[in-house]
């Protein structure tokens, strides 16, 4: 699943999103082989590599972090008393 729509929406509200691609975080085990194959195909469709991750039997995720865009921080600081 693409995270791009969330990033665009966050940006529209003054947040900048970064993604840590240095590692993945293991999630739950797949319910069955059908779900595993679906996940592997989805990762590949997004340009990722499921080797050692989804191929090994678990969902994996990247860490996304959204913070206030520094360009907008100045405008908000000027509102404080």
PDB file of N, CA, C and O in Angstrom:
ATOM      1  N   UNK A   1       0.848  -1.180   0.000  1.00  0.00           N
ATOM      2  CA  UNK A   1       0.000   0.000   0.000  1.00  0.00           C
ATOM      3  C   UNK A   1       0.886   1.233   0.000  1.00  0.00           C
ATOM      4  O   UNK A   1       1.822   1.333   0.794  1.00  0.00           O
ATOM      5  N   UNK A   2       0.599   2.152  -0.870  1.00  0.00           N
ATOM      6  CA  UNK A   2       1.362   3.384  -0.960  1.00  0.00           C
ATOM      7  C   UNK A   2       0.995   4.330   0.176  1.00  0.00           C
ATOM      8  O   UNK A   2      -0.174   4.475   0.534  1.00  0.00           O
ATOM      9  N   UNK A   3       2.012   4.965   0.730  1.00  0.00           N
ATOM     10  CA  UNK A   3       1.816   5.934   1.806  1.00  0.00           C
ATOM     11  C   UNK A   3       1.690   7.355   1.249  1.00  0.00           C
ATOM     12  O   UNK A   3       1.456   8.302   2.000  1.00  0.00           O
ATOM     13  N   UNK A   4       1.848   7.496  -0.071  1.00  0.00           N
ATOM     14  CA  UNK A   4       1.842   8.828  -0.688  1.00  0.00           C
ATOM     15  C   UNK A   4       0.596   9.658  -0.390  1.00  0.00           C
ATOM     16  O   UNK A   4       0.733  10.852  -0.124  1.00  0.00           O
ATOM     17  N   UNK A   5      -0.613   9.093  -0.419  1.00  0.00           N
ATOM     18  CA  UNK A   5      -1.784   9.928  -0.107  1.00  0.00           C
ATOM     19  C   UNK A   5      -1.727  10.518   1.308  1.00  0.00           C
ATOM     20  O   UNK A   5      -2.164  11.648   1.523  1.00  0.00           O
ATOM     21  N   UNK A   6      -1.202   9.774   2.254  1.00  0.00           N
ATOM     22  CA  UNK A   6      -1.072  10.276   3.630  1.00  0.00           C
ATOM     23  C   UNK A   6      -0.042  11.398   3.677  1.00  0.00           C
ATOM     24  O   UNK A   6      -0.251  12.406   4.352  1.00  0.00           O
ATOM     25  N   UNK A   7       1.072  11.227   2.961  1.00  0.00           N
ATOM     26  CA  UNK A   7       2.113  12.251   2.921  1.00  0.00           C
ATOM     27  C   UNK A   7       1.559  13.538   2.314  1.00  0.00           C
ATOM     28  O   UNK A   7       1.809  14.628   2.830  1.00  0.00           O
ATOM     29  N   UNK A   8       0.807  13.414   1.222  1.00  0.00           N
ATOM     30  CA  UNK A   8       0.222  14.614   0.585  1.00  0.00           C
ATOM     31  C   UNK A   8      -0.753  15.329   1.518  1.00  0.00           C
ATOM     32  O   UNK A   8      -0.734  16.556   1.614  1.00  0.00           O
ATOM     33  N   UNK A   9      -1.591  14.576   2.194  1.00  0.00           N
ATOM     34  CA  UNK A   9      -2.560  15.171   3.111  1.00  0.00           C
ATOM     35  C   UNK A   9      -1.848  15.842   4.281  1.00  0.00           C
ATOM     36  O   UNK A   9      -2.214  16.945   4.687  1.00  0.00           O
ATOM     37  N   UNK A  10      -0.839  15.178   4.815  1.00  0.00           N
ATOM     38  CA  UNK A  10      -0.069  15.765   5.911  1.00  0.00           C
ATOM     39  C   UNK A  10       0.603  17.065   5.474  1.00  0.00           C
ATOM     40  O   UNK A  10       0.601  18.048   6.216  1.00  0.00           O
ATOM     41  N   UNK A  11       1.179  17.069   4.272  1.00  0.00           N
ATOM     42  CA  UNK A  11       1.839  18.266   3.748  1.00  0.00           C
ATOM     43  C   UNK A  11       0.852  19.421   3.605  1.00  0.00           C
ATOM     44  O   UNK A  11       1.199  20.575   3.859  1.00  0.00           O
ATOM     45  N   UNK A  12      -0.355  19.114   3.205  1.00  0.00           N
ATOM     46  CA  UNK A  12      -1.382  20.150   3.057  1.00  0.00           C
ATOM     47  C   UNK A  12      -1.716  20.798   4.396  1.00  0.00           C
ATOM     48  O   UNK A  12      -2.247  21.908   4.442  1.00  0.00           O
ATOM     49  N   UNK A  13      -1.402  20.097   5.484  1.00  0.00           N
ATOM     50  CA  UNK A  13      -1.656  20.621   6.823  1.00  0.00           C
ATOM     51  C   UNK A  13      -0.375  21.074   7.514  1.00  0.00           C
ATOM     52  O   UNK A  13      -0.342  21.222   8.736  1.00  0.00           O
ATOM     53  N   UNK A  14       0.686  21.296   6.723  1.00  0.00           N
ATOM     54  CA  UNK A  14       1.922  21.860   7.253  1.00  0.00           C
ATOM     55  C   UNK A  14       2.890  20.862   7.864  1.00  0.00           C
ATOM     56  O   UNK A  14       3.789  21.257   8.607  1.00  0.00           O
ATOM     57  N   UNK A  15       2.731  19.591   7.574  1.00  0.00           N
ATOM     58  CA  UNK A  15       3.642  18.592   8.121  1.00  0.00           C
ATOM     59  C   UNK A  15       4.564  18.054   7.027  1.00  0.00           C
ATOM     60  O   UNK A  15       4.158  17.863   5.881  1.00  0.00           O
ATOM     61  N   UNK A  16       5.813  17.816   7.416  1.00  0.00           N
ATOM     62  CA  UNK A  16       6.769  17.199   6.506  1.00  0.00           C
ATOM     63  C   UNK A  16       7.007  15.777   6.984  1.00  0.00           C
ATOM     64  O   UNK A  16       7.263  15.550   8.167  1.00  0.00           O
ATOM     65  N   UNK A  17       6.923  14.827   6.074  1.00  0.00           N
ATOM     66  CA  UNK A  17       7.063  13.414   6.420  1.00  0.00           C
ATOM     67  C   UNK A  17       8.381  12.876   5.891  1.00  0.00           C
ATOM     68  O   UNK A  17       8.737  13.099   4.734  1.00  0.00           O
ATOM     69  N   UNK A  18       9.100  12.165   6.753  1.00  0.00           N
ATOM     70  CA  UNK A  18      10.322  11.480   6.357  1.00  0.00           C
ATOM     71  C   UNK A  18      10.129   9.982   6.596  1.00  0.00           C
ATOM     72  O   UNK A  18       9.344   9.571   7.451  1.00  0.00           O
ATOM     73  N   UNK A  19      10.853   9.187   5.831  1.00  0.00           N
ATOM     74  CA  UNK A  19      10.762   7.736   5.934  1.00  0.00           C
ATOM     75  C   UNK A  19      12.153   7.185   6.187  1.00  0.00           C
ATOM     76  O   UNK A  19      13.096   7.507   5.465  1.00  0.00           O
ATOM     77  N   UNK A  20      12.279   6.356   7.213  1.00  0.00           N
ATOM     78  CA  UNK A  20      13.545   5.683   7.504  1.00  0.00           C
ATOM     79  C   UNK A  20      13.582   4.396   6.687  1.00  0.00           C
ATOM     80  O   UNK A  20      12.912   3.419   7.020  1.00  0.00           O
ATOM     81  N   UNK A  21      14.369   4.406   5.615  1.00  0.00           N
ATOM     82  CA  UNK A  21      14.452   3.230   4.751  1.00  0.00           C
ATOM     83  C   UNK A  21      15.650   2.341   5.115  1.00  0.00           C
ATOM     84  O   UNK A  21      15.948   1.376   4.411  1.00  0.00           O
ATOM     85  N   UNK A  22      16.329   2.673   6.214  1.00  0.00           N
ATOM     86  CA  UNK A  22      17.514   1.905   6.595  1.00  0.00           C
ATOM     87  C   UNK A  22      17.168   0.527   7.150  1.00  0.00           C
ATOM     88  O   UNK A  22      18.020  -0.361   7.181  1.00  0.00           O
ATOM     89  N   UNK A  23      15.928   0.346   7.586  1.00  0.00           N
ATOM     90  CA  UNK A  23      15.512  -0.960   8.100  1.00  0.00           C
ATOM     91  C   UNK A  23      13.996  -1.071   8.051  1.00  0.00           C
ATOM     92  O   UNK A  23      13.288  -0.073   7.918  1.00  0.00           O
ATOM     93  N   UNK A  24      13.514  -2.293   8.161  1.00  0.00           N
ATOM     94  CA  UNK A  24      12.079  -2.518   8.258  1.00  0.00           C
ATOM     95  C   UNK A  24      11.766  -3.045   9.650  1.00  0.00           C
ATOM     96  O   UNK A  24      12.650  -3.508  10.371  1.00  0.00           O
ATOM     97  N   UNK A  25      10.500  -2.966  10.009  1.00  0.00           N
ATOM     98  CA  UNK A  25      10.050  -3.413  11.321  1.00  0.00           C
ATOM     99  C   UNK A  25       9.068  -4.569  11.118  1.00  0.00           C
ATOM    100  O   UNK A  25       8.025  -4.394  10.489  1.00  0.00           O
ATOM    101  N   UNK A  26       9.402  -5.760  11.653  1.00  0.00           N
ATOM    102  CA  UNK A  26       8.511  -6.909  11.470  1.00  0.00           C
ATOM    103  C   UNK A  26       7.180  -6.718  12.175  1.00  0.00           C
ATOM    104  O   UNK A  26       7.110  -6.164  13.271  1.00  0.00           O
ATOM    105  N   UNK A  27       6.141  -7.183  11.530  1.00  0.00           N
ATOM    106  CA  UNK A  27       4.786  -7.109  12.063  1.00  0.00           C
ATOM    107  C   UNK A  27       4.274  -8.540  12.273  1.00  0.00           C
ATOM    108  O   UNK A  27       5.066  -9.449  12.521  1.00  0.00           O
ATOM    109  N   UNK A  28       3.008  -8.735  12.179  1.00  0.00           N
ATOM    110  CA  UNK A  28       2.416 -10.042  12.459  1.00  0.00           C
ATOM    111  C   UNK A  28       2.738 -11.067  11.380  1.00  0.00           C
ATOM    112  O   UNK A  28       3.122 -10.723  10.262  1.00  0.00           O
ATOM    113  N   UNK A  29       2.572 -12.331  11.744  1.00  0.00           N
ATOM    114  CA  UNK A  29       2.701 -13.424  10.790  1.00  0.00           C
ATOM    115  C   UNK A  29       1.519 -13.406   9.822  1.00  0.00           C
ATOM    116  O   UNK A  29       0.442 -12.913  10.159  1.00  0.00           O
ATOM    117  N   UNK A  30       1.720 -13.935   8.642  1.00  0.00           N
ATOM    118  CA  UNK A  30       0.621 -14.040   7.691  1.00  0.00           C
ATOM    119  C   UNK A  30      -0.373 -15.092   8.159  1.00  0.00           C
ATOM    120  O   UNK A  30       0.004 -16.081   8.788  1.00  0.00           O
ATOM    121  N   UNK A  31      -1.622 -14.878   7.854  1.00  0.00           N
ATOM    122  CA  UNK A  31      -2.681 -15.820   8.240  1.00  0.00           C
ATOM    123  C   UNK A  31      -2.582 -17.121   7.443  1.00  0.00           C
ATOM    124  O   UNK A  31      -2.892 -18.198   7.953  1.00  0.00           O
ATOM    125  N   UNK A  32      -2.147 -17.004   6.184  1.00  0.00           N
ATOM    126  CA  UNK A  32      -2.047 -18.192   5.337  1.00  0.00           C
ATOM    127  C   UNK A  32      -1.157 -17.885   4.139  1.00  0.00           C
ATOM    128  O   UNK A  32      -0.681 -16.762   3.975  1.00  0.00           O
ATOM    129  N   UNK A  33      -0.941 -18.892   3.310  1.00  0.00           N
ATOM    130  CA  UNK A  33      -0.075 -18.741   2.138  1.00  0.00           C
ATOM    131  C   UNK A  33      -0.642 -17.751   1.134  1.00  0.00           C
ATOM    132  O   UNK A  33       0.121 -17.050   0.469  1.00  0.00           O
ATOM    133  N   UNK A  34      -1.938 -17.680   1.010  1.00  0.00           N
ATOM    134  CA  UNK A  34      -2.567 -16.716   0.089  1.00  0.00           C
ATOM    135  C   UNK A  34      -2.237 -15.273   0.495  1.00  0.00           C
ATOM    136  O   UNK A  34      -1.906 -14.445  -0.354  1.00  0.00           O
ATOM    137  N   UNK A  35      -2.329 -14.982   1.788  1.00  0.00           N
ATOM    138  CA  UNK A  35      -2.010 -13.636   2.265  1.00  0.00           C
ATOM    139  C   UNK A  35      -0.523 -13.339   2.053  1.00  0.00           C
ATOM    140  O   UNK A  35      -0.156 -12.223   1.682  1.00  0.00           O
ATOM    141  N   UNK A  36       0.320 -14.328   2.286  1.00  0.00           N
ATOM    142  CA  UNK A  36       1.766 -14.163   2.085  1.00  0.00           C
ATOM    143  C   UNK A  36       2.066 -13.826   0.627  1.00  0.00           C
ATOM    144  O   UNK A  36       2.836 -12.905   0.354  1.00  0.00           O
ATOM    145  N   UNK A  37       1.475 -14.550  -0.301  1.00  0.00           N
ATOM    146  CA  UNK A  37       1.697 -14.294  -1.722  1.00  0.00           C
ATOM    147  C   UNK A  37       1.188 -12.912  -2.130  1.00  0.00           C
ATOM    148  O   UNK A  37       1.814 -12.226  -2.937  1.00  0.00           O
ATOM    149  N   UNK A  38       0.057 -12.514  -1.571  1.00  0.00           N
ATOM    150  CA  UNK A  38      -0.484 -11.173  -1.842  1.00  0.00           C
ATOM    151  C   UNK A  38       0.491 -10.097  -1.366  1.00  0.00           C
ATOM    152  O   UNK A  38       0.747  -9.129  -2.082  1.00  0.00           O
ATOM    153  N   UNK A  39       1.032 -10.264  -0.163  1.00  0.00           N
ATOM    154  CA  UNK A  39       1.971  -9.288   0.394  1.00  0.00           C
ATOM    155  C   UNK A  39       3.244  -9.213  -0.446  1.00  0.00           C
ATOM    156  O   UNK A  39       3.741  -8.121  -0.721  1.00  0.00           O
ATOM    157  N   UNK A  40       3.765 -10.350  -0.847  1.00  0.00           N
ATOM    158  CA  UNK A  40       4.972 -10.380  -1.673  1.00  0.00           C
ATOM    159  C   UNK A  40       4.733  -9.648  -2.990  1.00  0.00           C
ATOM    160  O   UNK A  40       5.560  -8.841  -3.414  1.00  0.00           O
ATOM    161  N   UNK A  41       3.618  -9.925  -3.629  1.00  0.00           N
ATOM    162  CA  UNK A  41       3.291  -9.257  -4.895  1.00  0.00           C
ATOM    163  C   UNK A  41       3.121  -7.752  -4.700  1.00  0.00           C
ATOM    164  O   UNK A  41       3.533  -6.968  -5.555  1.00  0.00           O
ATOM    165  N   UNK A  42       2.521  -7.345  -3.592  1.00  0.00           N
ATOM    166  CA  UNK A  42       2.309  -5.922  -3.308  1.00  0.00           C
ATOM    167  C   UNK A  42       3.632  -5.198  -3.099  1.00  0.00           C
ATOM    168  O   UNK A  42       3.831  -4.097  -3.612  1.00  0.00           O
ATOM    169  N   UNK A  43       4.526  -5.812  -2.355  1.00  0.00           N
ATOM    170  CA  UNK A  43       5.849  -5.209  -2.115  1.00  0.00           C
ATOM    171  C   UNK A  43       6.591  -5.038  -3.437  1.00  0.00           C
ATOM    172  O   UNK A  43       7.164  -3.982  -3.701  1.00  0.00           O
ATOM    173  N   UNK A  44       6.577  -6.068  -4.254  1.00  0.00           N
ATOM    174  CA  UNK A  44       7.251  -5.989  -5.560  1.00  0.00           C
ATOM    175  C   UNK A  44       6.618  -4.926  -6.457  1.00  0.00           C
ATOM    176  O   UNK A  44       7.326  -4.211  -7.167  1.00  0.00           O
ATOM    177  N   UNK A  45       5.295  -4.820  -6.425  1.00  0.00           N
ATOM    178  CA  UNK A  45       4.597  -3.819  -7.251  1.00  0.00           C
ATOM    179  C   UNK A  45       4.996  -2.398  -6.868  1.00  0.00           C
ATOM    180  O   UNK A  45       4.971  -1.496  -7.706  1.00  0.00           O
ATOM    181  N   UNK A  46       5.363  -2.197  -5.605  1.00  0.00           N
ATOM    182  CA  UNK A  46       5.797  -0.874  -5.141  1.00  0.00           C
ATOM    183  C   UNK A  46       7.304  -0.676  -5.292  1.00  0.00           C
ATOM    184  O   UNK A  46       7.842   0.349  -4.874  1.00  0.00           O
ATOM    185  N   UNK A  47       7.988  -1.661  -5.893  1.00  0.00           N
ATOM    186  CA  UNK A  47       9.424  -1.535  -6.118  1.00  0.00           C
ATOM    187  C   UNK A  47      10.285  -2.012  -4.967  1.00  0.00           C
ATOM    188  O   UNK A  47      11.493  -1.779  -4.968  1.00  0.00           O
ATOM    189  N   UNK A  48       9.688  -2.680  -3.978  1.00  0.00           N
ATOM    190  CA  UNK A  48      10.436  -3.168  -2.827  1.00  0.00           C
ATOM    191  C   UNK A  48      10.949  -4.581  -3.029  1.00  0.00           C
ATOM    192  O   UNK A  48      10.626  -5.248  -4.012  1.00  0.00           O
ATOM    193  N   UNK A  49      11.751  -5.017  -2.082  1.00  0.00           N
ATOM    194  CA  UNK A  49      12.325  -6.365  -2.126  1.00  0.00           C
ATOM    195  C   UNK A  49      11.828  -7.151  -0.915  1.00  0.00           C
ATOM    196  O   UNK A  49      12.193  -6.828   0.215  1.00  0.00           O
ATOM    197  N   UNK A  50      11.003  -8.176  -1.128  1.00  0.00           N
ATOM    198  CA  UNK A  50      10.450  -8.942  -0.019  1.00  0.00           C
ATOM    199  C   UNK A  50      11.391 -10.023   0.532  1.00  0.00           C
ATOM    200  O   UNK A  50      11.036 -10.719   1.484  1.00  0.00           O
ATOM    201  N   UNK A  51      12.582 -10.169  -0.054  1.00  0.00           N
ATOM    202  CA  UNK A  51      13.521 -11.211   0.376  1.00  0.00           C
ATOM    203  C   UNK A  51      13.895 -11.032   1.851  1.00  0.00           C
ATOM    204  O   UNK A  51      14.301  -9.952   2.278  1.00  0.00           O
ATOM    205  N   UNK A  52      13.748 -12.116   2.614  1.00  0.00           N
ATOM    206  CA  UNK A  52      14.091 -12.079   4.032  1.00  0.00           C
ATOM    207  C   UNK A  52      13.073 -11.348   4.894  1.00  0.00           C
ATOM    208  O   UNK A  52      13.254 -11.217   6.105  1.00  0.00           O
ATOM    209  N   UNK A  53      12.033 -10.886   4.286  1.00  0.00           N
ATOM    210  CA  UNK A  53      10.987 -10.165   5.014  1.00  0.00           C
ATOM    211  C   UNK A  53       9.657 -10.881   4.781  1.00  0.00           C
ATOM    212  O   UNK A  53       9.360 -11.888   5.424  1.00  0.00           O
ATOM    213  N   UNK A  54       8.864 -10.348   3.855  1.00  0.00           N
ATOM    214  CA  UNK A  54       7.578 -10.983   3.561  1.00  0.00           C
ATOM    215  C   UNK A  54       7.767 -12.422   3.074  1.00  0.00           C
ATOM    216  O   UNK A  54       6.962 -13.298   3.388  1.00  0.00           O
ATOM    217  N   UNK A  55       8.820 -12.656   2.317  1.00  0.00           N
ATOM    218  CA  UNK A  55       9.066 -14.028   1.866  1.00  0.00           C
ATOM    219  C   UNK A  55       9.307 -14.975   3.039  1.00  0.00           C
ATOM    220  O   UNK A  55       9.073 -16.178   2.926  1.00  0.00           O
ATOM    221  N   UNK A  56       9.778 -14.433   4.169  1.00  0.00           N
ATOM    222  CA  UNK A  56      10.047 -15.249   5.358  1.00  0.00           C
ATOM    223  C   UNK A  56       8.809 -15.433   6.232  1.00  0.00           C
ATOM    224  O   UNK A  56       8.863 -16.161   7.223  1.00  0.00           O
ATOM    225  N   UNK A  57       7.678 -14.775   5.877  1.00  0.00           N
ATOM    226  CA  UNK A  57       6.433 -15.066   6.571  1.00  0.00           C
ATOM    227  C   UNK A  57       5.812 -13.979   7.428  1.00  0.00           C
ATOM    228  O   UNK A  57       4.830 -14.243   8.121  1.00  0.00           O
ATOM    229  N   UNK A  58       6.353 -12.756   7.406  1.00  0.00           N
ATOM    230  CA  UNK A  58       5.780 -11.669   8.202  1.00  0.00           C
ATOM    231  C   UNK A  58       5.600 -10.407   7.360  1.00  0.00           C
ATOM    232  O   UNK A  58       6.363 -10.146   6.430  1.00  0.00           O
ATOM    233  N   UNK A  59       4.578  -9.638   7.708  1.00  0.00           N
ATOM    234  CA  UNK A  59       4.478  -8.293   7.175  1.00  0.00           C
ATOM    235  C   UNK A  59       5.638  -7.488   7.752  1.00  0.00           C
ATOM    236  O   UNK A  59       6.060  -7.726   8.883  1.00  0.00           O
ATOM    237  N   UNK A  60       6.151  -6.539   6.981  1.00  0.00           N
ATOM    238  CA  UNK A  60       7.171  -5.613   7.462  1.00  0.00           C
ATOM    239  C   UNK A  60       6.718  -4.207   7.112  1.00  0.00           C
ATOM    240  O   UNK A  60       5.966  -4.005   6.159  1.00  0.00           O
ATOM    241  N   UNK A  61       7.176  -3.251   7.880  1.00  0.00           N
ATOM    242  CA  UNK A  61       6.803  -1.866   7.628  1.00  0.00           C
ATOM    243  C   UNK A  61       8.020  -0.972   7.769  1.00  0.00           C
ATOM    244  O   UNK A  61       8.995  -1.332   8.428  1.00  0.00           O
ATOM    245  N   UNK A  62       7.956   0.198   7.144  1.00  0.00           N
ATOM    246  CA  UNK A  62       8.968   1.227   7.324  1.00  0.00           C
ATOM    247  C   UNK A  62       8.473   2.207   8.383  1.00  0.00           C
ATOM    248  O   UNK A  62       7.273   2.290   8.647  1.00  0.00           O
ATOM    249  N   UNK A  63       9.394   2.944   8.984  1.00  0.00           N
ATOM    250  CA  UNK A  63       9.011   3.938   9.987  1.00  0.00           C
ATOM    251  C   UNK A  63       8.834   5.285   9.287  1.00  0.00           C
ATOM    252  O   UNK A  63       9.775   5.813   8.694  1.00  0.00           O
ATOM    253  N   UNK A  64       7.640   5.825   9.358  1.00  0.00           N
ATOM    254  CA  UNK A  64       7.329   7.145   8.806  1.00  0.00           C
ATOM    255  C   UNK A  64       7.134   8.108   9.965  1.00  0.00           C
ATOM    256  O   UNK A  64       6.531   7.767  10.982  1.00  0.00           O
ATOM    257  N   UNK A  65       7.656   9.321   9.792  1.00  0.00           N
ATOM    258  CA  UNK A  65       7.511  10.318  10.854  1.00  0.00           C
ATOM    259  C   UNK A  65       7.101  11.648  10.232  1.00  0.00           C
ATOM    260  O   UNK A  65       7.743  12.132   9.300  1.00  0.00           O
ATOM    261  N   UNK A  66       6.036  12.230  10.750  1.00  0.00           N
ATOM    262  CA  UNK A  66       5.565  13.532  10.267  1.00  0.00           C
ATOM    263  C   UNK A  66       5.773  14.565  11.360  1.00  0.00           C
ATOM    264  O   UNK A  66       5.398  14.367  12.516  1.00  0.00           O
ATOM    265  N   UNK A  67       6.384  15.674  10.960  1.00  0.00           N
ATOM    266  CA  UNK A  67       6.633  16.780  11.891  1.00  0.00           C
ATOM    267  C   UNK A  67       6.254  18.095  11.232  1.00  0.00           C
ATOM    268  O   UNK A  67       6.130  18.191  10.011  1.00  0.00           O
ATOM    269  N   UNK A  68       6.076  19.085  12.057  1.00  0.00           N
ATOM    270  CA  UNK A  68       5.768  20.411  11.540  1.00  0.00           C
ATOM    271  C   UNK A  68       6.888  20.873  10.622  1.00  0.00           C
ATOM    272  O   UNK A  68       8.062  20.811  10.990  1.00  0.00           O
ATOM    273  N   UNK A  69       6.537  21.330   9.446  1.00  0.00           N
ATOM    274  CA  UNK A  69       7.524  21.817   8.484  1.00  0.00           C
ATOM    275  C   UNK A  69       8.167  23.091   9.040  1.00  0.00           C
ATOM    276  O   UNK A  69       7.457  24.035   9.389  1.00  0.00           O
ATOM    277  N   UNK A  70       9.514  23.132   9.128  1.00  0.00           N
ATOM    278  CA  UNK A  70      10.188  24.323   9.676  1.00  0.00           C
ATOM    279  C   UNK A  70       9.802  25.616   8.971  1.00  0.00           C
ATOM    280  O   UNK A  70       9.804  26.680   9.590  1.00  0.00           O
ATOM    281  N   UNK A  71       9.472  25.541   7.692  1.00  0.00           N
ATOM    282  CA  UNK A  71       9.062  26.740   6.961  1.00  0.00           C
ATOM    283  C   UNK A  71       7.774  27.320   7.524  1.00  0.00           C
ATOM    284  O   UNK A  71       7.540  28.523   7.418  1.00  0.00           O
ATOM    285  N   UNK A  72       6.940  26.482   8.119  1.00  0.00           N
ATOM    286  CA  UNK A  72       5.683  26.952   8.712  1.00  0.00           C
ATOM    287  C   UNK A  72       5.839  27.275  10.188  1.00  0.00           C
ATOM    288  O   UNK A  72       4.993  27.965  10.756  1.00  0.00           O
ATOM    289  N   UNK A  73       6.903  26.792  10.822  1.00  0.00           N
ATOM    290  CA  UNK A  73       7.122  27.006  12.248  1.00  0.00           C
ATOM    291  C   UNK A  73       7.251  28.488  12.570  1.00  0.00           C
ATOM    292  O   UNK A  73       6.701  28.950  13.569  1.00  0.00           O
ATOM    293  N   UNK A  74       7.970  29.241  11.737  1.00  0.00           N
ATOM    294  CA  UNK A  74       8.136  30.662  11.985  1.00  0.00           C
ATOM    295  C   UNK A  74       6.813  31.401  12.039  1.00  0.00           C
ATOM    296  O   UNK A  74       6.619  32.273  12.886  1.00  0.00           O
ATOM    297  N   UNK A  75       5.914  31.064  11.150  1.00  0.00           N
ATOM    298  CA  UNK A  75       4.589  31.713  11.126  1.00  0.00           C
ATOM    299  C   UNK A  75       3.825  31.401  12.403  1.00  0.00           C
ATOM    300  O   UNK A  75       3.135  32.275  12.928  1.00  0.00           O
ATOM    301  N   UNK A  76       3.928  30.192  12.914  1.00  0.00           N
ATOM    302  CA  UNK A  76       3.234  29.842  14.144  1.00  0.00           C
ATOM    303  C   UNK A  76       3.872  30.498  15.376  1.00  0.00           C
ATOM    304  O   UNK A  76       3.166  30.910  16.297  1.00  0.00           O
ATOM    305  N   UNK A  77       5.199  30.594  15.390  1.00  0.00           N
ATOM    306  CA  UNK A  77       5.877  31.233  16.532  1.00  0.00           C
ATOM    307  C   UNK A  77       5.498  32.703  16.645  1.00  0.00           C
ATOM    308  O   UNK A  77       5.437  33.246  17.747  1.00  0.00           O
ATOM    309  N   UNK A  78       5.243  33.350  15.509  1.00  0.00           N
ATOM    310  CA  UNK A  78       4.879  34.765  15.556  1.00  0.00           C
ATOM    311  C   UNK A  78       3.504  34.982  16.166  1.00  0.00           C
ATOM    312  O   UNK A  78       3.165  36.105  16.537  1.00  0.00           O
ATOM    313  N   UNK A  79       2.704  33.922  16.276  1.00  0.00           N
ATOM    314  CA  UNK A  79       1.377  34.026  16.883  1.00  0.00           C
ATOM    315  C   UNK A  79       1.421  33.961  18.398  1.00  0.00           C
ATOM    316  O   UNK A  79       0.451  34.339  19.055  1.00  0.00           O
ATOM    317  N   UNK A  80       2.526  33.488  18.971  1.00  0.00           N
ATOM    318  CA  UNK A  80       2.598  33.334  20.439  1.00  0.00           C
ATOM    319  C   UNK A  80       2.747  34.686  21.106  1.00  0.00           C
ATOM    320  O   UNK A  80       3.218  35.647  20.496  1.00  0.00           O
ATOM    321  N   UNK A  81       2.337  34.752  22.376  1.00  0.00           N
ATOM    322  CA  UNK A  81       2.376  36.005  23.126  1.00  0.00           C
ATOM    323  C   UNK A  81       3.750  36.316  23.649  1.00  0.00           C
ATOM    324  O   UNK A  81       3.944  37.341  24.303  1.00  0.00           O
TER     325      UNK A  81
END
